[in-house]
Amino acid sequence: MLLRTTNAILLLFVLFSAVVSGSALPSDLRLIQMVPPESQVIAGMLSPTLEGQPSAFLLITASNSLDLEDFYAVTGADASRLIHQVVFVGGPGSIGKLSEHSLLLNGHFDRSTIFRFAESGNASTETYRGESILVVPPLTRERGRFKQLRWLAILKSDIAIFGTPMSVQRELDRQIANSGPDPLLMERLSRLGRHDETWCLLPAPSASGIIESALETLDPKLGAIAREGRSMQYGIHFGSHVEITASSNNAAPKISNFENDRSTANSAPAHSFLAGSHGGEDDRTIAVVKISRRHYDQCLAEFSKSSLTISVAHPH
């Protein structure tokens, strides 16, 4: 069951082996450079490389989860579809802190097949800055709980963007302008492990304690890091053990201004995910923990039975 709010953080365990290609790629900077600097929650996942690899552990928003589910549905007619990497983005908008949301994906996507199939239903097409856009209304199965239009853009058959119109516009604007990746975003990503298949950049500790409790279940050191910093990031590498690299950002936050929406910028919370520091090691706390696959699987099973679990996404 999904939370009925766009502002909630949720646990999402994604079994990806049936929908992605079989080889992981390095982080695609073409996706990272499109991430707007004002984003608050960002997560990424590469395709698995090993048979029996554990499910990916992500902390994202309910809307991000629904975007992933609906992207599968909207692109389901494309028999050639391959997904190498997904980046989830959540940011503030005019109706809430995390009301803007999107997916950035690389792989292979047949735009003509996808658009033709979607247009046979309720979707329509329009153009934004020379790019063809598929306008997707809420799917029939979700109209009682989700009322947002979303846009789908496919760039040169190997990059897809799917999310709220404002999010897609911002990301396309950055792609068209050939904007470089945000330096603070790159600095935070540099703190992750070199071979992480899953990673999350998160804001300050939540009042509900969901993030802290989930990470503490995996290892107490992770929960401690989540509680002490103004924001944090973690990455996971799946090998003979599950290795998790986590670090906190303890310096005073620096809030980026919105380029296109000053009223939204003024409502940005003080825990914008880019709050961080360019300082030395005294500005951060870092932990690298290794846990057994058995413990990792037990934790995911525990999450699935608790009130913390909101969604479990399965292969399509």
C-alpha positions as CSV (number, residue, x, y, z in Angstrom):
1,M,0.0,0.0,0.0
2,L,1.3,3.5,-0.8
3,L,1.1,6.5,1.5
4,R,-1.4,9.0,0.2
5,T,0.9,12.0,0.6
6,T,3.7,13.3,-1.6
7,N,5.6,14.5,1.5
8,A,6.3,11.2,3.1
9,I,9.6,9.3,3.1
10,L,9.1,5.6,2.5
11,L,11.1,2.4,2.3
12,L,11.1,0.9,-1.1
13,F,12.6,-2.5,-1.8
14,V,13.0,-2.9,-5.6
15,L,13.6,-6.3,-7.3
16,F,15.0,-5.2,-10.6
17,S,16.4,-8.3,-12.2
18,A,13.4,-8.9,-14.5
19,V,13.3,-5.3,-15.9
20,V,16.8,-4.2,-16.4
21,S,19.9,-5.2,-18.4
22,G,22.4,-7.6,-16.8
23,S,25.4,-5.4,-16.5
24,A,25.9,-2.4,-14.2
25,L,27.2,0.9,-15.6
26,P,29.1,3.7,-13.9
27,S,27.0,6.6,-12.7
28,D,25.8,8.4,-15.8
29,L,26.7,12.1,-15.5
30,R,24.1,12.9,-18.2
31,L,21.5,12.0,-15.6
32,I,23.3,13.7,-12.7
33,Q,23.7,16.9,-14.6
34,M,19.9,17.2,-15.0
35,V,19.2,17.0,-11.3
36,P,18.0,20.5,-10.2
37,P,20.1,22.0,-7.4
38,E,17.0,22.7,-5.3
39,S,16.2,19.0,-5.0
40,Q,15.7,17.6,-1.5
41,V,15.7,13.8,-1.8
42,I,17.7,12.0,-4.5
43,A,18.3,8.3,-4.8
44,G,19.9,6.2,-7.5
45,M,20.2,2.5,-8.5
46,L,22.2,0.6,-11.0
47,S,21.1,-2.7,-12.5
48,P,22.2,-5.8,-10.7
49,T,25.3,-7.8,-11.8
50,L,24.9,-11.0,-9.7
51,E,22.3,-13.7,-9.6
52,G,20.5,-13.7,-6.3
53,Q,21.6,-10.1,-5.5
54,P,19.5,-8.8,-2.6
55,S,16.7,-6.2,-3.2
56,A,17.8,-2.6,-3.4
57,F,17.2,-0.6,-0.2
58,L,16.0,3.0,-1.1
59,L,14.5,5.8,1.0
60,I,12.4,7.8,-1.5
61,T,9.0,9.4,-1.6
62,A,5.6,7.8,-2.2
63,S,5.3,9.7,-5.5
64,N,8.7,8.5,-6.7
65,S,7.5,4.9,-6.1
66,L,4.3,5.6,-8.0
67,D,6.3,7.2,-10.9
68,L,8.4,4.0,-11.2
69,E,5.3,1.8,-11.2
70,D,3.6,3.9,-13.8
71,F,6.7,4.3,-16.0
72,Y,6.6,0.5,-16.4
73,A,3.0,0.6,-17.3
74,V,3.3,3.5,-19.8
75,T,6.3,2.0,-21.5
76,G,5.1,-1.6,-21.4
77,A,4.5,-1.9,-25.1
78,D,8.2,-1.4,-25.8
79,A,9.6,-4.9,-26.1
80,S,13.1,-3.4,-26.5
81,R,13.1,-1.5,-23.3
82,L,16.2,-1.8,-21.1
83,I,16.9,0.1,-17.9
84,H,20.5,0.5,-16.8
85,Q,20.1,3.1,-14.1
86,V,17.4,5.0,-12.4
87,V,17.7,8.3,-10.5
88,F,14.8,9.3,-8.3
89,V,14.3,13.1,-7.6
90,G,12.0,14.8,-5.1
91,G,11.9,18.5,-4.6
92,P,9.7,21.4,-3.3
93,G,6.9,22.9,-5.4
94,S,3.9,25.2,-5.1
95,I,1.8,22.6,-3.2
96,G,4.4,21.1,-0.8
97,K,8.0,20.4,0.1
98,L,8.2,17.2,-2.0
99,S,5.3,17.9,-4.4
100,E,7.7,17.9,-7.5
101,H,9.0,14.5,-8.4
102,S,10.6,12.6,-11.3
103,L,12.6,9.7,-12.6
104,L,15.7,10.0,-14.7
105,L,16.6,6.7,-16.5
106,N,19.2,5.5,-19.0
107,G,19.0,2.4,-21.1
108,H,17.1,1.9,-24.3
109,F,13.6,3.2,-25.1
110,D,11.6,3.1,-28.4
111,R,9.9,6.5,-28.3
112,S,7.6,5.9,-31.4
113,T,6.3,2.6,-30.0
114,I,5.8,4.0,-26.5
115,F,4.1,7.2,-27.7
116,R,1.9,5.4,-30.2
117,F,0.7,2.9,-27.6
118,A,0.0,5.6,-24.9
119,E,-1.8,7.8,-27.4
120,S,-4.2,5.0,-28.1
121,G,-5.4,5.5,-24.6
122,N,-5.8,8.8,-22.7
123,A,-2.3,10.3,-23.3
124,S,-1.6,13.1,-25.7
125,T,1.5,14.8,-27.1
126,E,2.9,18.3,-27.1
127,T,6.2,20.0,-27.6
128,Y,8.5,21.7,-25.0
129,R,11.6,23.5,-26.3
130,G,11.7,21.3,-29.4
131,E,11.3,18.0,-27.5
132,S,8.3,15.8,-28.0
133,I,6.4,15.3,-24.7
134,L,3.9,12.6,-23.8
135,V,1.3,14.1,-21.4
136,V,0.1,11.2,-19.2
137,P,-3.1,11.7,-17.1
138,P,-3.5,9.7,-13.9
139,L,-3.9,6.0,-14.7
140,T,-7.4,4.5,-14.2
141,R,-6.2,2.4,-11.3
142,E,-5.0,5.4,-9.3
143,R,-7.4,8.2,-10.0
144,G,-9.0,8.0,-6.6
145,R,-5.6,8.8,-4.8
146,F,-3.4,10.5,-7.4
147,K,-4.5,13.4,-9.6
148,Q,-1.4,14.8,-11.1
149,L,-0.5,15.0,-14.8
150,R,3.0,13.8,-15.7
151,W,5.2,14.3,-18.6
152,L,7.4,11.7,-20.4
153,A,10.3,12.8,-22.5
154,I,12.7,10.3,-24.3
155,L,16.0,11.8,-25.6
156,K,17.8,10.0,-28.4
157,S,16.4,6.6,-27.4
158,D,18.7,6.2,-24.4
159,I,17.5,8.7,-21.7
160,A,14.0,9.0,-20.3
161,I,12.5,11.5,-18.0
162,F,9.1,10.9,-16.3
163,G,7.5,13.0,-13.6
164,T,5.5,16.2,-12.8
165,P,5.6,18.8,-15.6
166,M,7.6,21.3,-13.6
167,S,10.2,18.7,-12.7
168,V,10.6,17.5,-16.3
169,Q,10.8,21.1,-17.5
170,R,13.6,21.9,-15.1
171,E,15.5,18.8,-16.0
172,L,15.0,19.4,-19.8
173,D,16.1,23.0,-19.3
174,R,19.4,21.8,-17.7
175,Q,19.9,19.2,-20.5
176,I,19.3,21.7,-23.3
177,A,21.6,24.3,-21.6
178,N,24.2,21.5,-21.2
179,S,24.5,22.5,-17.5
180,G,27.2,20.8,-15.6
181,P,26.4,18.7,-12.5
182,D,25.8,20.8,-9.4
183,P,29.1,21.0,-7.5
184,L,27.5,20.3,-4.1
185,L,25.7,17.3,-5.5
186,M,29.0,15.9,-6.9
187,E,30.7,16.6,-3.6
188,R,28.2,14.5,-1.7
189,L,28.3,11.7,-4.3
190,S,32.1,11.6,-3.9
191,R,31.6,10.5,-0.3
192,L,29.9,7.2,-1.4
193,G,31.7,4.0,-2.1
194,R,33.2,3.6,-5.5
195,H,31.2,0.5,-6.4
196,D,27.8,1.3,-4.8
197,E,24.9,0.0,-6.7
198,T,22.3,1.8,-4.6
199,W,22.6,5.3,-3.0
200,C,20.5,7.9,-1.3
201,L,21.0,11.6,-0.5
202,L,18.7,12.6,2.3
203,P,17.7,15.8,4.2
204,A,17.9,16.4,7.9
205,P,16.6,13.8,10.4
206,S,12.8,13.5,10.2
207,A,10.4,14.2,13.0
208,S,9.0,10.7,12.6
209,G,12.3,9.0,12.9
210,I,11.6,6.6,10.0
211,I,14.9,7.1,8.3
212,E,16.9,6.8,11.5
213,S,15.1,3.7,12.7
214,A,15.4,1.9,9.4
215,L,19.2,2.5,9.2
216,E,19.7,1.6,12.8
217,T,18.0,-1.7,12.2
218,L,20.7,-2.4,9.6
219,D,23.5,-1.3,11.9
220,P,23.5,1.0,15.0
221,K,26.3,3.1,13.5
222,L,24.1,4.0,10.5
223,G,21.3,5.2,12.8
224,A,23.8,7.3,14.8
225,I,25.0,9.1,11.6
226,A,21.4,9.7,10.5
227,R,20.6,11.4,13.8
228,E,23.7,13.6,14.2
229,G,24.0,15.4,10.9
230,R,22.0,18.1,9.2
231,S,21.7,15.8,6.2
232,M,23.3,12.5,5.1
233,Q,24.1,10.2,2.3
234,Y,24.6,6.4,2.1
235,G,25.5,3.9,-0.6
236,I,25.3,0.1,-0.7
237,H,27.6,-2.3,-2.5
238,F,26.5,-6.0,-2.8
239,G,29.4,-8.4,-2.7
240,S,30.0,-11.4,-0.5
241,H,28.7,-9.1,2.2
242,V,26.5,-6.1,2.0
243,E,28.8,-3.0,2.5
244,I,27.1,0.3,3.4
245,T,29.0,3.6,3.3
246,A,27.3,6.4,5.2
247,S,28.3,10.0,6.1
248,S,26.6,13.0,7.7
249,N,26.9,16.7,6.7
250,N,27.3,18.7,9.9
251,A,27.9,22.2,8.6
252,A,25.3,24.9,8.4
253,P,23.0,24.5,5.4
254,K,23.3,26.6,2.2
255,I,20.0,26.9,0.4
256,S,20.1,27.2,-3.4
257,N,17.6,29.7,-4.9
258,F,15.2,28.6,-7.5
259,E,15.9,30.0,-10.9
260,N,12.3,30.0,-12.2
261,D,10.1,30.2,-9.1
262,R,11.0,32.7,-6.4
263,S,7.8,32.0,-4.4
264,T,8.7,28.3,-4.2
265,A,12.3,29.1,-3.3
266,N,11.1,31.2,-0.4
267,S,9.3,28.2,1.0
268,A,12.3,25.9,0.7
269,P,13.0,24.2,4.1
270,A,16.3,24.7,5.9
271,H,17.2,21.0,5.3
272,S,17.5,21.2,1.6
273,F,19.4,18.1,0.6
274,L,22.3,20.1,-0.7
275,A,23.0,21.5,2.7
276,G,26.6,20.5,3.2
277,S,30.1,21.6,3.6
278,H,33.3,21.9,1.6
279,G,35.2,21.7,4.8
280,G,37.4,18.9,6.1
281,E,36.8,15.7,8.0
282,D,35.7,17.6,11.1
283,D,32.6,18.7,9.2
284,R,31.3,15.1,8.7
285,T,31.1,11.7,10.2
286,I,31.7,8.7,8.0
287,A,31.0,5.0,8.7
288,V,31.6,1.9,6.5
289,V,29.8,-1.2,7.8
290,K,29.7,-4.7,6.5
291,I,26.7,-6.9,7.2
292,S,25.9,-10.4,6.1
293,R,23.4,-11.1,3.4
294,R,21.4,-13.1,5.9
295,H,21.2,-10.1,8.3
296,Y,20.3,-7.8,5.3
297,D,17.5,-10.1,4.2
298,Q,16.3,-10.4,7.7
299,C,16.1,-6.6,8.0
300,L,14.1,-6.3,4.8
301,A,11.8,-9.0,6.0
302,E,11.4,-7.1,9.3
303,F,10.6,-3.9,7.4
304,S,8.0,-5.7,5.3
305,K,6.1,-6.8,8.5
306,S,6.3,-3.4,10.3
307,S,4.4,-0.2,10.0
308,L,7.5,1.4,8.3
309,T,7.0,-0.4,5.1
310,I,4.9,1.4,2.6
311,S,5.6,-0.2,-0.7
312,V,7.3,-3.3,-2.2
313,A,8.0,-3.0,-5.9
314,H,8.3,-6.2,-7.9
315,P,9.5,-6.9,-11.4
316,H,7.1,-6.4,-14.3
